């Protein structure tokens, strides 16, 4: 039978006890409704076979049944949506869980409630893996209640929503950079898509401006025999100044990847005021820091600087 890796929950247990009771979380109700329709004796047999005696005894000491913490094949096959219940309980975001190759195949269990025939052989390995994660969780907690279980799930949902919100902020910043650069190079454009702009510069060479990831913007010139890397641009579009220097460290990692493939100009675009000494310490590869709102302002000196440098690098005249 195939085996799956064990995921270790990265949870701050001390926060759980401050949660108010949440009575009506959908996934909790779904578990209860499913169990009502099952043969409890089969459930108990599978729990005893797959979960350690220590973990079941500890859960029992909380006055709770094992399936509140541990999935078994009988449960998941009866209601595949419940895979989401345990994922949330263990503090695993969708990105953390389904982003791992071994678990990506299970996404439709949670999203569509479907188990294709090809996945049936993996349901027991999935349960075994999640049970090990659950045992780590149970081992680290001294007391539990259903309200804490629901709270754990809401913490994870909150993290997912925050992650989704940050993604939207990042996408919006990239869109604004796309619009800005497209306006600057407009007379030279020979082709554009949602993710790229292609121009013909004053030396009659083709320059590709691509909006990707790692780096967010990649500018390269087509030579006769190869592509010449021109500039890599990282965008940190959030307005929260509290962790900007951590985000600049992330930008530096992206710039390092760009350096490894031949870039030697690295720009970082932010939306907050920076202490340049601190910024340079966190992202030493960055040649220039720009503020997105300022370079979008026609009257700002920073916009003029950005236009002049960018046009110089790609080999075109700077628009007036």
ABEGO torsion letter per residue (X at the ends): XBBBBBBBBBBBAAAAAABBBBAABAAAAAAAAAAAABBAAAAAAAAAAABBAAAAAAAAAAGBBAAAABBBAAAAAABAAAAAAAAAAAGBBAAAAAABAAAAAAAAAAAAGBBBAAAAAAAAAAAAAAAAAAAAAAAABABBBAAAAAAAAAAAAAAAAAAAAAAAAAAAAAAAAAAAAAAAAAAABABBBAABBBBBBAAGBBBBBBBBBOBABBBBBBBAABBBBABBBBBBABABAAAAAAAAAAAAAAAAAAAAAGBABBBBBBABBBBAAAAAAABAABABBBBAAAAABAABAAAAAAAAAAAAAAGBBBBX
